């Protein structure tokens, strides 16, 4: 019997979740027979089951609701606001009783006379009263055809959690096995078997993850009822438009965003949408529109909450912030419109004219943002005064398994969510300078100044690496500006299984959870925003442009630090850390073969690419190497360690990519010859920096369109004959002015048969290339 009662209460819970929206939608469309039938079936099912389980109070209440709905179905009674309110109250009471049955196994004693009287009340005037509530339009209504429903079974949440825990352990075991295989020489067939096993585990993980997914409509079904009640209380009329209920999200994530979403919608109804008279005076329609749209974008879920109310007054927010001491008047004058709207997330600020029982105390939006950021999401706001406000929640699909970067201080390892990492740079790189201004660290990375905090200092751990030898992980927290986190070493990117940490650990504000490394050792996962706060970085102040510092010193690289990595073809290699400016990850579509050279696009820059790139890879990691003048990219598979070159190097027999072989971590590693890389791949990319200038006629289309690319490819910077700049080489036609008095000279003839002495036929590419090389050599000789 206990099992039967558990099935009964679970079934009632499922139907109750969807019923609130159905009743509100039925009020808006009284002729919608499908929704009426859905509500009728619920109370009829409850009544029938109550007779079997001997719950007389619940049976009497559901029977009364069934009779009232039967009268509507038979045409003996029309749908009105009073009837809908009575049915909603009955549904609420049934829900309370179901909860009591789940807890105590019995229906509590009580009197339902008021609800029964409301259901049996005489039908009011046939003219429908104006709706002081809400209507709903759902693009994903529940199907009324039972045959179309998929076959399902009911499983306990505990069982799903156990399944997910087992798959998580499999992922950890796979990671450990992968590490051990990398450390040993294995046969090809063993590697192939591991790849198949890894693929199967990934498929199983995805399948089990799907079992944890729920349609987001489970979150949305309560919204129409909530808005209806709020609107009735405030004397407003609101039309709710819900889309994207079929989008699926981790059930744990749904629970975590329920309260923030509820708060945003309550604010929209209370402070955003005006009363009917105000809307008419503003030239709007009497009924306000609240739109809630969910959609999936990659591995994120986006939820837009938009209203057509009066919008957010940015100027009023600024005034409130100045009055509260949150913002300095000089700072306020420099705020952009976006930064003004972001003040709505400051604690204690509100633009409400009055405090109500619903909202207006300035408490809530700061909590909304912190709760969303805690799960790796963001909140964005966009508003136009007089037209409305749009809030966008961006949350990850699941919190269970996330990609992360492991870092270390001394022998302590930690993890940082990969989604929060902007880039990784070395602290002593040529494009990085470190300073301490006013007691705070500042890093200047390629001209961009960002706050810099030391992880060792924040955690109070002993570091075995000097400040200038650390690695900077540039982090962009959700909803905030970037900062640089100095760590001793970086390790590999991995998919980590994240679980909640102990309450005392979470209370520090530094961590988002805990995980296990592939060797079973525990690793704490950082909360990027919490880490910034504990480290003294004020992200809101950065967004308002308050970071104005001057960097004056530059770190010096040590030659004995090397970065140990694996190449895409499986070799174990090392490169001197002083050459690595940063590490980028790009798609394979960013790599192109052009002008006889493999090149990669990194942001707005195209660089020559060294390294062997297999055709079957989708993502590519690239070292961005710099010699202080030019840059090239070096493709690789994964970073193994940051270590010190403390053994002798056996030089290679012939010049090439490998300078020699040395021992790192007790195993051989090939040391990359950076001089050879730049000589081979970097020269053509930076020919314009060689300084030689060639003058050609500006008004000759053939010279400009056909000759100029050849000359530039040879390493010259081309200027026209109208330039006053001194030229190292002048190229003219056999009919042009001789151009006496300027460096080297090449004469080109358009007719091979009538070429003058010393002229070169202009389509004789070999002779032209030899002449350009000879002129360049002569110039260097001078």
Buried (B, 14 or more C-beta within 10 A) or exposed (E): EEEEBBEBBEBBEEBBBBBBBBBBBBBBBBEBBBBBBBBBBBBBBBBEBBEEBEBEBBBEBBBBBBEBBBBBEEEEBEBBBBBBBBBBBBBBBBBEBBBBBBEEEBBEEEEBEEBBEBBEEEEEEEEEEEBBBBBBBBEBBBEEEEEEEEEEEEEEEEEBEEBBBEBBEBBBBBBBBBBEEBEEEEEEEEEEEBEEBBEEBBEBBEEBBEEBBBBBBBBBBBBBBBBBBBBBBBEBBBBBBBBBBEBBBBBBBBEBBEEBBBBBBBBBBBBBBBBBEBBEEEEBEBBBBBBBBBEBEEEBBBBBBBBBBBBBBBEBBBBBBBEEEBBBEEBBEEBEEEBBBBBBBBEEBBBBEEEBEBBBEBEBBBBBBBBBBBBBBBBBBBBEEEEBBBBBBBBBBBBBBBBBBBBBBBEBBBBBBBBBBBBBBBBBBBBBBBBEEEEBBBBBBEEEBBBBBBBBBBBEBEBEBEBBBBBBBBBBBBBBBBBBBBBBBBBBBBBBBBBEBEEEEBEEEBBBBBBBBBEEEEBBBBBBBBBBBBBBBBBBBBBBEBBEBEBEEBBEBBEEBBBBBBBBEEBBBBBBBBBBBBBBBBEBEBBEEEEEBBBBBBEEEBBBBBBEBEEEBEEBBBBBBBBEEBBBBBBBBBBBBBBEBEEEBEEBEEEEBBBBBBBBEEEEBBBBBBEBBBEBBBBEBBBEEBEBBBBBBEEBEBBBEEBBEEBBEBBBBBBBBEEEEEBBBBBBBBEBEEBEEEBBBBBBBBEEEEBEEEBBBBEBEEBBEEBBEEBBEEBEEE
